[in-house]
Amino acid sequence: MKYMKIKDILLIILGVILAVICIELYQILKPRAIHYYDNIELVDLNNEITRQRANAIVLAARKVSPTLVSITVIQTKVVTTSPFATPFNDDFFRDFFHDFFPEYYYRKKIKNLGSGVIISSDGYILTNEHVISSATDINLTLTDGRQFKGEIVASCQTRDLALLKIKANNLPFAELGNSDDLMIGEWVIALGNPFGFLLEDARPTVTVGVVSALNRAIKSTREDRVYKNMIQTDAAINPGNSGGPLVNVLGQVIGINTAIFTSGGGSEGIGFARPINDVRKFIEEAREFGKIRIPWVGLWMQNITPEVAEAMGIEKAGTLVSNVDKKSSADEAGIKEGDRIVTVNDIAINTVSDWDRLVSGIFVDDTLDITLLRANNTITARLIVKEFNQASGVQTSLTVYGIHIEDINSILMKTHNLTYDEGVVVVKVAPNSIGQKLGIKVGDVILMVGNMRIRNKDDFQKALQTYRDINFIIDRGGLIIQLYLGL
C-alpha cells in the first residue's frame, strides 16, 4: 500500500513536469502576432504635406527666380503709313500701285518689355536681341526692386541674342546647364515677366511644360528672322517672356525663351528657346571682343538631286560644293568645287538645310573637321573659321550718317542672302547714329537716294551731297521700303 502511494506521487510529479515542459514548448513554438507599427516614428502631418509639395519643379523655380530681370526699353521703330485708306486698303490695290506709291515709313518711339537672366555676379545679363533692338534707353529691374541702366555689350540679330551689363556686384546668378543631353518629354520651366509692370511686381511668372521637340528650324512671322536648332516646348511663353530662361528640374538654364507660334498673340503651347550650348559661345565672344565677329567659311552648297547625280555621274550622298570663295577657310583647307561634304564634326550633312543648321551656330576660330567625297576617294579636311571682316575688306566701306555700306560682291550676297549682284548693301549701322534712328538695318540694299539710282559707293556719296531732304528707297528681304530723312 505504501509502495503504491510513492508510485502515485512520482507519477503526479512526472505529469506536472511534462505539463510544464509542454507549456514552455508551446510558448516557444506557437505563431507570434506581427506588429507593423512597432518602429513607426510619429511626424507632424503639416510638415510632411509641405515637404511633399516642395517637389523638384518648385525647388528649381525657387533657385532661379532671384536671377530674373525685367527689361523696359524705349525703342525707335520705323512704322508705315499706307497711301491707300479704306475702302481701298486691300491687297489688290496695294500690289498694283506699290511701285508707283511706296508705303511711307517714319520713326516713332515706343516702349517694349522683355525679360533677362543674370549669368554672373558682376552684372552680365542675357536676353534676346529683339528685346533691345534700336533701343535708346534700357532700364532693368531686379526681383528685389532695384533698378539699373543697362549697357549693351554685344548683340547678334542672326542669333537673336544680346549681352547686357549693369554696374553691380554680388548678384545672384543662374547656373548654365547642358542642352546637348536634353530628352524629348522631360520637364522644363519657363520664367519671365510677361506683364511688365502692369502687376506692379517685378517677381517672375513661372510656367511648366515639357520638351516637345529638338533641332527645330522656324521663320518668324513678324520679323525677317530665321531660327535654327531651336528647342520646342509647350511651357507657356508669352509676349514679355522673351529673353527669360528655360530651366530643367535641376534649376539649370538650358535655353533662352525666344519665339512663339500664335494666332492670337498669346501662348498656344508652341514656344521656342535658343539652346544654352549655342549661347555659351556667344557669351564668350561678347565678353572677350565686345562684339560678335562674323564667321566666314567660304562654301556655297547645293542639294544633290537625282538629276544632278545623273549628270555628274555620282552617288546621291552628302551635299555638293557648288563654289569656294578664294582665300577663304575652305579654300585654304583644300576643298574644291564638285566635292561632296558628308559629315562635319561627325554630324551628317545630307541636305543644304543640314549645312545651314550647322553653320548657323559656328563662331570665328571654331574648328570644322570635314569628311568629303572627291570622285571615288574619301578625304578629310580641317579648317579654322575666319572672320568675315578681315577677309572681305570691310575696311574699305563708306560711312555716312553712321551707315556703313559696301559694293555688293559674292561674299556679301551669300552673307545677307541678297538677290542683287549690283548696288550697295549696309554692312554696319553705328549705335545711336542717324542711320539707326532712321531705321536702316544691316543687310538693307539701298536702291535710290532722292531721285538717284545707287549702283556703287560713289553714287551713294554723291546723292547725299546733292540732296538735303532725302528719301531712301531700300530693299529689305524683298520688301521695298521708303524712308525719309529730313536734315
C-alpha positions as CSV (number, residue, x, y, z in Angstrom):
1,M,0.0,0.0,0.0
2,K,2.8,2.3,0.9
3,Y,4.6,1.3,-2.3
4,M,1.6,2.4,-4.3
5,K,1.4,5.8,-2.7
6,I,5.0,6.5,-3.6
7,K,4.4,5.4,-7.2
8,D,1.4,7.6,-7.5
9,I,3.3,10.6,-6.1
10,L,6.1,10.1,-8.6
11,L,3.7,9.8,-11.5
12,I,2.0,13.0,-10.5
13,I,5.3,14.8,-10.2
14,L,6.3,13.4,-13.6
15,G,3.0,14.6,-15.1
16,V,3.4,18.0,-13.7
17,I,7.0,18.2,-15.1
18,L,5.8,17.0,-18.6
19,A,2.9,19.5,-18.5
20,V,5.3,22.4,-17.7
21,I,7.6,21.3,-20.5
22,C,4.8,21.1,-22.9
23,I,3.5,24.5,-22.0
24,E,7.0,26.0,-22.4
25,L,7.4,24.3,-25.8
26,Y,4.0,25.6,-26.9
27,Q,5.0,29.1,-25.9
28,I,8.2,28.8,-27.8
29,L,6.7,27.2,-31.0
30,K,3.3,29.0,-31.2
31,P,2.8,31.6,-34.0
32,R,3.5,35.1,-32.9
33,A,1.5,38.2,-34.0
34,I,3.4,40.6,-36.2
35,H,3.2,44.3,-35.1
36,Y,3.7,46.5,-38.1
37,Y,3.8,49.8,-36.2
38,D,6.5,48.9,-33.6
39,N,9.1,51.1,-35.3
40,I,7.0,53.9,-36.7
41,E,8.0,57.4,-35.7
42,L,5.2,59.9,-35.4
43,V,5.5,63.0,-37.6
44,D,3.8,66.3,-37.9
45,L,1.2,66.0,-40.7
46,N,1.5,69.6,-41.9
47,N,5.3,69.3,-42.2
48,E,5.0,66.2,-44.2
49,I,2.5,67.7,-46.6
50,T,4.7,70.8,-47.1
51,R,7.7,68.5,-47.8
52,Q,5.7,66.7,-50.5
53,R,4.5,69.9,-52.1
54,A,8.1,71.2,-52.5
55,N,8.9,69.0,-55.5
56,A,11.7,69.3,-57.9
57,I,9.9,71.9,-60.1
58,V,9.1,74.1,-57.1
59,L,12.8,73.9,-55.9
60,A,14.1,74.7,-59.4
61,A,11.8,77.7,-59.8
62,R,12.8,78.9,-56.3
63,K,16.5,78.6,-57.2
64,V,16.4,80.5,-60.5
65,S,13.7,83.2,-59.7
66,P,16.1,85.7,-58.0
67,T,18.2,85.8,-61.2
68,L,15.4,87.1,-63.3
69,V,15.4,90.6,-64.7
70,S,12.5,92.7,-66.1
71,I,13.6,94.8,-69.0
72,T,11.9,98.0,-70.2
73,V,13.3,99.8,-73.2
74,I,12.4,102.8,-75.3
75,Q,12.9,101.9,-78.9
76,T,12.9,103.9,-82.1
77,K,10.8,101.9,-84.5
78,V,10.1,102.5,-88.2
79,V,6.3,102.3,-88.8
80,T,4.4,102.6,-92.0
81,T,1.6,104.7,-93.3
82,S,-0.1,103.4,-96.4
83,P,-1.3,105.8,-99.1
84,F,-4.4,103.7,-99.6
85,A,-7.0,104.3,-96.9
86,T,-10.2,102.4,-96.6
87,P,-12.1,101.3,-98.7
88,F,-9.1,100.8,-101.0
89,N,-6.8,99.3,-98.3
90,D,-6.7,95.8,-99.8
91,D,-4.1,93.5,-101.3
92,F,-5.1,94.2,-104.9
93,F,-4.8,98.0,-104.8
94,R,-1.6,97.8,-102.6
95,D,0.1,95.4,-105.0
96,F,-1.0,97.3,-108.1
97,F,0.1,100.7,-107.0
98,H,3.0,99.7,-104.8
99,D,5.7,100.5,-107.4
100,F,4.2,104.0,-108.0
101,F,3.3,104.9,-104.4
102,P,5.5,103.0,-102.0
103,E,4.4,103.0,-98.4
104,Y,5.8,105.8,-96.3
105,Y,7.9,104.9,-93.3
106,Y,8.6,107.1,-90.4
107,R,10.3,107.0,-86.9
108,K,8.3,106.5,-83.8
109,K,9.4,106.0,-80.2
110,I,7.7,103.1,-78.4
111,K,8.1,101.2,-75.1
112,N,9.0,97.5,-75.3
113,L,9.1,94.9,-72.5
114,G,11.1,91.8,-72.1
115,S,13.0,89.6,-69.7
116,G,16.6,88.6,-69.0
117,V,18.6,86.4,-66.7
118,I,21.7,87.3,-64.7
119,I,24.6,85.0,-65.6
120,S,27.4,86.4,-63.4
121,S,27.7,88.0,-60.1
122,D,29.3,91.1,-61.6
123,G,26.2,92.1,-63.6
124,Y,26.2,90.4,-67.0
125,I,22.7,89.8,-68.2
126,L,21.5,87.7,-71.2
127,T,18.4,88.4,-73.2
128,N,17.1,88.5,-76.8
129,E,18.4,90.9,-79.4
130,H,14.8,91.9,-80.5
131,V,14.1,93.0,-76.9
132,I,16.7,95.7,-77.1
133,S,16.9,96.4,-80.8
134,S,17.1,100.1,-81.7
135,A,16.9,100.9,-78.0
136,T,17.6,104.5,-76.9
137,D,17.1,103.7,-73.2
138,I,17.4,100.4,-71.4
139,N,16.0,100.0,-67.8
140,L,16.4,96.8,-65.8
141,T,14.6,95.9,-62.6
142,L,15.7,93.0,-60.4
143,T,13.3,90.9,-58.4
144,D,14.3,92.7,-55.2
145,G,13.1,96.0,-56.8
146,R,16.5,97.6,-57.5
147,Q,16.7,99.4,-60.8
148,F,19.7,99.9,-63.1
149,K,20.5,101.4,-66.5
150,G,21.7,98.7,-68.9
151,E,24.6,98.9,-71.3
152,I,24.7,96.7,-74.5
153,V,28.0,94.7,-74.5
154,A,27.2,93.0,-77.8
155,S,24.2,91.8,-79.8
156,C,23.6,89.5,-82.7
157,Q,20.5,89.8,-84.9
158,T,21.1,86.5,-86.6
159,R,21.1,84.5,-83.3
160,D,18.7,86.9,-81.6
161,L,20.9,87.3,-78.6
162,A,22.2,90.2,-76.6
163,L,24.5,90.6,-73.6
164,L,23.9,93.5,-71.3
165,K,25.9,94.9,-68.3
166,I,24.8,96.7,-65.2
167,K,27.0,98.3,-62.6
168,A,26.5,96.0,-59.7
169,N,28.3,93.2,-57.8
170,N,27.5,90.2,-55.6
171,L,24.4,89.5,-57.6
172,P,22.6,86.1,-57.6
173,F,23.2,84.4,-60.9
174,A,21.8,81.4,-62.8
175,E,23.7,78.1,-63.4
176,L,24.1,77.2,-67.1
177,G,23.3,73.6,-67.9
178,N,23.9,71.3,-70.8
179,S,21.3,71.5,-73.7
180,D,23.0,68.7,-75.6
181,D,21.6,66.0,-73.3
182,L,18.0,67.2,-73.4
183,M,15.4,64.5,-73.7
184,I,12.1,64.9,-75.5
185,G,9.4,64.7,-72.9
186,E,11.4,65.9,-69.9
187,W,10.0,68.6,-67.7
188,V,11.1,72.2,-68.2
189,I,10.2,75.5,-66.6
190,A,9.9,78.9,-68.4
191,L,10.4,82.0,-66.3
192,G,9.9,85.7,-67.3
193,N,7.8,88.8,-66.8
194,P,5.1,88.7,-69.4
195,F,3.1,91.5,-67.8
196,G,5.9,94.0,-67.4
197,F,4.8,96.3,-64.5
198,L,1.1,96.0,-65.1
199,L,1.1,93.9,-62.0
200,E,3.3,96.4,-60.1
201,D,5.5,93.4,-59.3
202,A,9.0,92.6,-60.6
203,R,8.8,88.9,-59.5
204,P,8.8,86.4,-62.4
205,T,5.9,84.3,-63.7
206,V,6.6,80.6,-63.8
207,T,5.1,78.2,-66.3
208,V,5.8,74.5,-66.7
209,G,5.8,72.1,-69.7
210,V,7.9,69.5,-71.4
211,V,10.5,69.5,-74.2
212,S,8.2,68.9,-77.2
213,A,10.9,68.6,-79.9
214,L,14.6,69.4,-80.6
215,N,16.5,70.9,-83.5
216,R,13.6,72.9,-84.9
217,A,14.0,75.4,-87.7
218,I,11.4,78.2,-87.9
219,K,10.8,81.5,-89.6
220,S,9.4,84.5,-87.6
221,T,6.1,85.7,-88.9
222,R,6.6,89.3,-87.6
223,E,10.3,89.9,-88.4
224,D,12.7,88.8,-91.0
225,R,14.4,86.2,-88.8
226,V,15.1,82.5,-89.3
227,Y,15.7,80.5,-86.2
228,K,17.6,77.2,-86.4
229,N,18.4,74.4,-84.0
230,M,15.7,75.5,-81.5
231,I,14.2,73.7,-78.5
232,Q,10.4,73.4,-78.8
233,T,8.3,73.4,-75.6
234,D,4.7,73.6,-74.5
235,A,5.6,75.6,-71.4
236,A,3.7,78.9,-71.9
237,I,5.9,81.6,-73.4
238,N,4.0,84.9,-73.7
239,P,5.0,88.3,-75.0
240,G,7.3,89.7,-72.4
241,N,8.8,86.3,-71.6
242,S,11.3,86.9,-74.4
243,G,14.9,86.7,-73.1
244,G,13.9,84.8,-70.0
245,P,15.4,81.4,-69.1
246,L,14.1,77.9,-69.9
247,V,15.2,75.7,-66.9
248,N,15.4,72.0,-66.2
249,V,14.3,70.4,-62.9
250,L,17.8,70.8,-61.5
251,G,17.4,74.6,-61.8
252,Q,19.9,74.9,-64.6
253,V,19.3,77.2,-67.6
254,I,19.1,75.0,-70.7
255,G,17.7,77.6,-73.1
256,I,16.7,81.3,-73.7
257,N,13.0,81.8,-74.5
258,T,12.8,83.4,-77.9
259,A,9.7,82.9,-80.0
260,I,6.2,81.5,-80.1
261,F,3.7,80.4,-82.8
262,T,0.5,82.2,-82.1
263,S,-2.6,83.3,-84.0
264,G,-4.0,85.5,-81.2
265,G,-0.8,87.0,-79.7
266,G,-0.7,84.7,-76.6
267,S,0.7,81.3,-75.9
268,E,-0.8,78.3,-77.8
269,G,1.6,75.7,-76.5
270,I,4.2,76.1,-79.2
271,G,7.2,78.0,-77.9
272,F,10.9,78.0,-78.9
273,A,14.1,78.6,-77.0
274,R,17.7,79.0,-78.1
275,P,19.8,76.1,-76.7
276,I,22.2,77.3,-74.0
277,N,25.2,75.4,-75.5
278,D,24.8,77.7,-78.6
279,V,24.5,80.7,-76.2
280,R,27.7,79.8,-74.3
281,K,29.9,80.7,-77.3
282,F,28.0,83.9,-77.8
283,I,28.7,84.9,-74.2
284,E,32.4,84.1,-74.5
285,E,32.7,86.0,-77.8
286,A,30.8,89.0,-76.5
287,R,32.8,89.3,-73.3
288,E,36.2,88.9,-75.0
289,F,35.7,91.1,-78.1
290,G,32.8,93.3,-77.2
291,K,31.1,92.2,-80.4
292,I,30.2,89.1,-82.4
293,R,32.7,88.6,-85.2
294,I,31.2,87.4,-88.4
295,P,32.4,83.9,-89.4
296,W,33.4,83.1,-92.9
297,V,33.8,79.6,-94.2
298,G,33.6,80.3,-97.9
299,L,31.5,77.4,-99.1
300,W,28.4,77.6,-101.4
301,M,26.3,74.4,-101.1
302,Q,23.8,72.7,-103.4
303,N,21.5,69.7,-102.8
304,I,22.2,66.6,-104.9
305,T,19.0,65.9,-106.8
306,P,18.6,62.7,-108.9
307,E,19.2,64.9,-112.0
308,V,22.4,66.4,-110.6
309,A,23.7,63.0,-109.6
310,E,22.9,61.5,-113.0
311,A,24.5,64.4,-114.8
312,M,27.7,64.3,-112.7
313,G,27.8,60.5,-112.6
314,I,27.9,60.5,-108.8
315,E,26.0,58.8,-106.0
316,K,23.3,60.8,-104.2
317,A,25.4,61.1,-100.9
318,G,26.2,64.2,-98.9
319,T,25.8,67.8,-100.1
320,L,27.5,69.2,-103.2
321,V,30.1,72.1,-103.1
322,S,29.0,74.4,-105.9
323,N,31.6,77.2,-105.3
324,V,34.5,78.0,-103.0
325,D,35.4,81.6,-102.2
326,K,39.1,82.5,-102.8
327,K,41.3,82.9,-99.7
328,S,38.5,81.6,-97.5
329,S,38.9,79.0,-94.8
330,A,37.5,76.3,-97.2
331,D,39.9,77.3,-100.0
332,E,42.9,77.1,-97.7
333,A,41.8,73.7,-96.4
334,G,41.9,72.4,-100.0
335,I,38.1,71.9,-100.5
336,K,37.2,72.2,-104.2
337,E,34.1,72.8,-106.3
338,G,32.4,69.4,-107.0
339,D,33.4,67.9,-103.7
340,R,30.6,66.3,-101.7
341,I,30.5,67.0,-97.9
342,V,29.3,64.0,-96.0
343,T,30.0,64.9,-92.3
344,V,31.2,67.9,-90.3
345,N,32.4,67.3,-86.8
346,D,30.7,63.8,-87.0
347,I,27.4,65.4,-87.9
348,A,25.8,64.0,-91.1
349,I,25.3,66.6,-93.9
350,N,22.7,65.3,-96.3
351,T,21.0,68.5,-97.4
352,V,21.7,72.2,-97.6
353,S,19.4,72.6,-94.6
354,D,21.7,70.4,-92.6
355,W,24.7,72.5,-93.6
356,D,22.8,75.8,-92.8
357,R,21.8,74.5,-89.4
358,L,25.4,73.6,-88.6
359,V,27.0,76.9,-89.8
360,S,24.3,79.0,-88.0
361,G,26.0,78.0,-84.7
362,I,29.6,78.5,-85.6
363,F,31.9,81.3,-84.5
364,V,35.2,82.7,-85.6
365,D,38.2,80.4,-84.7
366,D,35.9,77.3,-84.5
367,T,37.4,74.1,-86.0
368,L,35.5,72.1,-88.6
369,D,36.6,68.6,-89.3
370,I,35.1,67.7,-92.7
371,T,34.7,64.4,-94.4
372,L,34.1,64.7,-98.1
373,L,34.0,62.6,-101.2
374,R,36.1,63.5,-104.3
375,A,35.5,61.2,-107.2
376,N,35.8,57.7,-105.6
377,N,38.0,58.9,-102.7
378,T,37.2,59.8,-99.2
379,I,39.1,62.8,-97.9
380,T,39.3,64.6,-94.6
381,A,39.9,68.3,-94.2
382,R,40.2,70.6,-91.2
383,L,39.5,74.3,-91.4
384,I,39.7,77.1,-88.9
385,V,36.8,79.6,-89.4
386,K,38.0,83.0,-90.4
387,E,36.5,86.4,-89.5
388,F,34.4,87.8,-92.4
389,N,35.6,91.4,-91.9
390,Q,39.2,90.6,-92.3
391,A,38.7,88.5,-95.4
392,S,36.2,90.7,-97.2
393,G,37.9,94.1,-96.9
394,V,35.2,95.8,-95.0
395,Q,37.7,98.5,-94.0
396,T,37.1,100.0,-97.5
397,S,33.4,100.6,-96.7
398,L,32.0,104.1,-97.0
399,T,30.5,105.5,-93.8
400,V,27.9,108.4,-93.8
401,Y,25.5,109.2,-91.0
402,G,26.6,106.0,-89.2
403,I,25.6,103.9,-92.2
404,H,28.5,101.6,-93.4
405,I,27.9,100.4,-96.9
406,E,29.8,98.1,-99.3
407,D,29.6,97.4,-103.0
408,I,27.8,94.1,-103.4
409,N,30.0,91.1,-104.1
410,S,29.6,87.4,-104.0
411,I,30.5,87.1,-100.3
412,L,28.0,89.8,-99.3
413,M,25.4,88.2,-101.4
414,K,25.9,84.9,-99.5
415,T,26.2,86.5,-96.1
416,H,23.0,88.6,-96.4
417,N,21.1,86.3,-98.8
418,L,20.8,89.0,-101.4
419,T,19.2,88.7,-104.9
420,Y,21.1,91.7,-106.2
421,D,24.6,91.4,-107.8
422,E,25.0,95.2,-108.3
423,G,24.5,98.1,-105.9
424,V,25.4,98.8,-102.3
425,V,24.4,96.9,-99.1
426,V,24.5,98.1,-95.5
427,V,27.2,96.1,-93.5
428,K,27.0,98.0,-90.2
429,V,24.9,100.7,-88.5
430,A,26.6,102.7,-85.8
431,P,24.7,102.8,-82.4
432,N,22.7,106.0,-81.8
433,S,23.6,107.3,-85.2
434,I,21.2,109.0,-87.7
435,G,21.2,105.8,-89.7
436,Q,20.0,103.7,-86.7
437,K,17.4,106.3,-85.7
438,L,16.1,106.3,-89.3
439,G,15.6,102.6,-89.1
440,I,18.4,101.4,-91.5
441,K,19.4,97.8,-90.8
442,V,22.3,95.6,-91.7
443,G,21.5,93.7,-95.0
444,D,19.4,96.6,-96.5
445,V,20.1,97.2,-100.1
446,I,19.9,100.9,-100.9
447,L,18.3,101.3,-104.3
448,M,17.7,105.0,-104.5
449,V,18.6,108.2,-102.6
450,G,16.4,111.1,-103.7
451,N,15.9,110.6,-107.4
452,M,19.3,109.0,-108.0
453,R,19.7,105.2,-108.6
454,I,22.5,103.9,-106.4
455,R,24.8,101.4,-108.2
456,N,28.0,101.8,-106.1
457,K,29.5,103.7,-103.1
458,D,30.4,106.8,-105.2
459,D,26.7,107.1,-106.3
460,F,25.7,107.0,-102.6
461,Q,28.1,109.6,-101.5
462,K,27.2,112.0,-104.4
463,A,23.5,111.6,-103.7
464,L,23.9,112.5,-100.0
465,Q,25.9,115.6,-101.0
466,T,23.3,116.6,-103.6
467,Y,20.1,116.4,-101.6
468,R,19.2,117.9,-98.2
469,D,15.8,116.4,-97.5
470,I,16.5,112.8,-98.5
471,N,14.2,109.9,-99.4
472,F,15.8,106.4,-99.2
473,I,14.3,103.6,-101.3
474,I,15.6,100.3,-99.9
475,D,15.1,96.6,-100.4
476,R,14.8,94.6,-97.2
477,G,14.4,90.9,-97.9
478,G,12.2,91.6,-100.9
479,L,10.1,94.3,-99.2
480,I,10.5,97.8,-100.9
481,I,10.6,100.5,-98.2
482,Q,10.7,104.3,-98.3
483,L,12.5,106.1,-95.5
484,Y,12.5,109.9,-95.2
485,L,15.5,111.8,-93.6
486,G,14.9,115.5,-93.0
487,L,18.1,117.3,-92.1
